[in-house]
Amino acid sequence: MSVYTARAAWTANGPLAFMSSDDGDILFGDGRVRRLSSKPSLAAFTPDGRALVTVGGAEQDEMEPVDVWFLDGPDGPDGP
């Protein structure tokens, strides 16, 4: 796996790890894997580990989207 971005954070729900490669983005945590997108992006956890901010995943000639994934919602990383 060729990784563009790798980040990790310890949260109230345990450790989370984000990896992005040319195959897309994946968030690991709580024994689960969640695919975030099929395009590579850059990312960072907030200092408190409560959110993940991603930049990228756009088609060619489109503006790069900025997404925020709130990780401490009522259902944890798979919540709304």
C-alpha positions in Angstrom: 0.0 0.0 0.0 1.5 3.3 -1.1 0.4 5.8 1.6 0.0 9.5 1.0 -1.2 10.3 4.5 -1.1 8.4 7.8 -2.4 9.8 11.1 -3.3 8.4 14.4 -5.1 9.7 17.5 -6.2 8.4 20.9 -9.8 9.3 21.6 -12.4 8.6 24.3 -13.5 5.6 22.2 -9.9 4.3 21.9 -7.3 4.6 19.2 -8.1 5.7 15.6 -5.9 5.5 12.6 -6.4 7.2 9.2 -4.5 6.1 6.0 -4.9 7.4 2.5 -3.4 5.8 -0.6 -4.0 5.8 -4.3 -6.8 3.4 -3.7 -8.7 5.7 -1.3 -9.1 6.7 2.4 -9.6 4.3 5.3 -10.4 5.0 8.9 -9.5 2.2 11.4 -10.9 2.2 14.9 -12.8 0.1 17.5 -12.1 -3.1 15.6 -13.8 -1.7 12.5 -12.7 -0.5 9.2 -14.5 2.4 7.4 -13.8 3.4 3.9 -14.2 7.2 3.6 -13.6 7.7 -0.1 -12.3 6.1 -3.2 -9.9 9.0 -3.9 -6.7 9.9 -2.0 -6.7 12.8 0.4 -4.7 14.6 3.1 -6.0 14.5 6.7 -5.4 15.4 10.3 -7.1 14.7 13.6 -8.0 17.7 15.8 -5.7 17.9 18.8 -8.4 16.4 21.1 -9.0 13.5 18.6 -12.7 14.4 18.4 -12.7 15.1 14.6 -10.9 14.2 11.4 -10.5 16.8 8.7 -9.8 15.6 5.2 -8.9 17.6 2.1 -9.0 16.0 -1.3 -10.8 13.3 -3.2 -11.9 15.6 -6.1 -12.2 14.6 -9.7 -9.7 16.3 -12.1 -10.4 20.0 -12.7 -12.7 20.2 -9.6 -12.0 22.1 -6.4 -10.7 19.9 -3.6 -13.5 19.3 -0.9 -12.8 19.8 2.8 -14.7 17.4 5.0 -14.9 17.1 8.7 -15.7 13.8 10.3 -16.9 14.2 13.9 -15.8 11.0 15.7 -17.3 11.3 19.1 -21.0 11.4 18.2 -23.6 9.2 19.9 -22.6 6.2 17.7 -18.8 6.7 17.6 -16.9 6.7 14.2 -19.8 5.2 12.3 -22.4 7.8 13.6 -24.0 10.5 11.5 
